[in-house]
Amino acid sequence: MRLFYQEEHKTCYHYAEKSTATFKVHHLQHDAPPAQARLECSLMVFVIEGESLIRYGAGKPFVVPAGRFFLVEPGTLFTGHQQVPTLVMTMAFVGEPQLCNIYTLENLVRDTQGASLPVDPHFTLPIRPRLREFLDLVMHCLDDGLSCAHYHELKRAEFFQLVRAYYSKEELAALFRPLLGIDHDFRRQVLDAYANGHGDVATLAESLHVSPATFQRKFKQTFHETAGQWLLNRKAERIIRQLKTTSLTFDQICFENGFSSLAYFSNFCKRVFGKTPTQLRNEAF
């Protein structure tokens, strides 16, 4: 459907470019290069058609079929590979989601306290009929060229209202589990510092102006693992990405990740992944 006054929309400073838009539509083809994202925000991923093979970091891949959606928390590298043509929609948001004007994640934690919740890192939920109708409308409007930043903000708020209405509190607690009970400001500061090149525990703590002990305690509470393990996982994810999706030589990957020799690099891969760099590069996704 044609928009009226298209140039007025596109020249407005509230017009959202695709790179910064809250909602994005991805038409992914069979055997296309793996789609990737290194996220500084949370991302809701909806598999509309087809299916996607998802891998978090260097972990084992799992299949998300059509009609399911899931949350990718900030600071996570996830990779998607399509074995069939697949239609995916994503929605980005920063910080703690507001399920409605008076119902927060803190309320959700309180209401589900003591409930038996799944802790599966591959947890997904079905796209129920009202949510599917909502996603279809947003996709049609985006295809028409309606990409005002205010439109994106309104639709993001509507999404949270819909999941509040059509999903149980236990389902929502399981979906948002990675975001429950954490210090979002601290998480953002850590991710910003890491992105700016602070790549070890001491410099991360110093950049946040806290003592190493305080930093380690807050880090464990927020990221659910030690800072050292988190940094090791980030290095492993970076190496997997470079081996799988670039033509960088082993020497280049070795140098960029701070290894003093190919022998140390190879030993790291065998210790962390159980395979040599050659085996990792040659294996299927």
N, C-alpha and C positions, 0 to 999 in steps of 0.2 A: 504494500500500500504506500502511495506517495505522500511524503510530508509536504505541508505547505511551508513556504518561505525557508527553504533549505539553507540558503546562504546566511540568513539571520541566525540559524541554529549553529552552523559551523564556524562562524566568525565570532560568536559570543565567547567571552573568556571563561564561562562556566562549561563550555563544551569539553567533554572528557575524551582525550586521545586514547586509542586502544591500549597503549602501553600502561596507562595509569587508570583505566576504567575499573570500576568495582566488579561489574559483570562482564564476562568474556565468553564467546562461543568459539569452540574449536572443532573444525571438521577434520578428523584425523584419518589418514588413509592406511590401508594394509601395507605393512613393511616400510612405513615412513620411519625416518630416524627417531629414536626415542625422544619423547617430549619431556623436558626437564623444568624444574623450578628450584631456585635456592631462595627460600622465602624469609622475608623480614616481617611478614604479617601472617595472620591465619588465613587459610583458604578452605572454603567449602567446595567440594568437587562432586558434580552430578553427572553420572553416566546415563545419557539419554537413550542412545542407541548403540548397538554393538557390544563390545566389552574391552576392558583395558587391563593389561598386566602391570601391576603397580609394585614398585620396590621402594622401601624407605632406606635411604643411605646404602649401606652395603648388605642389608638384610635379604632374606629370601623373598622372591616375588610372590604375589598373590593376585588372583583374578577378581575383578569387580565387574559383574555383569550389568546389562542394561537395567534401569529401574532402581538403582541403588545410589546412595550418596554417602560421603564420609568427610571427616575433618582432617586437615593437615595443619599441625601446630606450627607456630613461628620457629625459625631456626632449623627447620627440617629440610633436608634435600630429598625430594621424591622424584622418581622417574617413572614415566608411563610409556608402555610399548603396546601398539595395537596389532593384534593378529587378524582382525577384520576391520573394515571401515567403521569408524566409531565417532559418535557425536557426543561431545563433552561440554558442559558448561561449568564455569567457575565463578565464585563470589568471594572477594577479598574483604577482610575487615581487620581492624587494629584494636588491640586491647580486649577488654571484657565485653562480650555481647550483652545487650540489654534485651531480654526476652519480651518485655513490654515496659510501659512507663513505670510500673510499680513492682515488677518481678525481676529480680536479679539472679545471678549465679549463686550469690550467698543464700538467697531464699531456696534455690534449688538444692544446694548442699544440705540445708537444714531439713527440707521436706523428704529427702531420700536417705537421711542418716540411718544406718542399720540395714538398708536394703541390700540385697545380693546383686551387685552390678557386674557385668562382664568386664574383664580387664584385657580383652583381646586388642592388641595394637592395630589389628586389621578390622576393627569394628566398623560396620556399615549399617545404614538404615534404608528401608524401602522408600521410594518416592511415591507417596500416596496421592490419590486423585486430585485433591485440591492443590497440592504442591506442584504436581505435573501441569495443571492448568496455569498456575502462576508462572512456571518456567517457560511454558510455550508462549505466553503473552510477552514476557520479557525478551525472548529470542526474536519474536516477530518484530517488536519495536526496535530492537538493536539492528536487525536486518534492514529495517526501513531507514535507519540513520538517526534514530532518536537516542542521542548519547549525552544529554545534558547531565552534568555532575549532580544536580539536584534530583533528577529522575533516578539516578543510581542510588543516591542516599535514601530516597523514599522507598524504593523497591527493596533495599537491604533491610530497612526497618520492617517492611511488610513480611519479608521472609521470616524474621524472628517471631513476628506475631503468628504466622501460620504454623510454625513448628510448635509454638507454645499451645496452639489450639488443637492440633491434630496428632501430637505425639505425647506419650505418657512422660511423666517426670522421670521415671526410671530410664526410659529410652534417651531422654535429653541429657541426663546425668552421665550415661555411658558415652554419648556422643561428645560431650564437652569435657569429659574427664581430664584430658591433658591441660585444660585451662582452669580447673577448679583449685581454689585455695592457693594461688600463686601471686607473687608480686609482679604485676605486669610492667610497672615502671622499671623495676630492676632487670627484668628480662630484656626490655628494649635497650637499656643502657649497655648490657652485656653484648647484645647482638651488634649494636652500633660500634662498640669498642673493638670487637672481633673483626668487623668489616673494615675498620680503620687500621688493621695490621697488628693489633695487640694479640699475639698468638700464644702466650703462655700464661700460667696462672698468676704469677707475680705481677706482670705488666697489666693484666686485666684488673686485678685488685687495685693496683696503683691508679689506673685510669679512672676508677670509680670512687677514689679517695676513701677507701675503707681498709681496715687491717686484713691481712691474709686469712685470719681465723674467721672474722665476720663474713668475709667474701665467701669462703668455703661453706659456711653454714647456710647463708642465704641462697647460694647457688644450688645446694642439694635440695633445699625446700622448693625452689622454683623449677629446676630442670629435672628433678627426680633422679639425678646421678651426680657423681663427683665432677668437679671442673676438669680434672685430669682425664677422666674417661670421656667426657663430652668433647674435649679437644682432640683426643685420639680418634673418636668417631668422625669428627669433622675432617680430619686428615684422611681417614679411610674412605669417606664419601668422595672427597676431592680426587683421590687416586683412581677410584672406580670410574668416576665421570671422565677423567682424562684418558684412561685406558679404553673405555667403551665408545666414547663419542668424539675423540680427537685423533689426529694423526701424529701427535707429539711422540718423539722417540723415547725410549726408556731413559736415556741419558737426560733428556729435557725434563721428564717427569721427576726423575731422581733429584735433579738440581732444584726444581721449583718447590719441592716438598722438604728440602733441608737435609737430604741424606748425603753423607760424605762419599759414598761409593755405591755402585750397582749391587755389590754383595749385600750391603746393609739394606738397600731397597728391596732386594729379592727376599731376604730373611724376614723383613717386615710383612710383605705380602703373604709369605708362607705361614707366619705366626698368626696374622689377623684373619686371613681368608682361607688358609689351608691350601693355597695354590700359588704357583709362580706367576710373575707378571705376564709371561707368554700365554700360560693357560687361561688367565683371566681375560686377556685381550681376545683370545680365539673362541672362548666359549659363547654359547648363545645367551641372549638376555635372560 
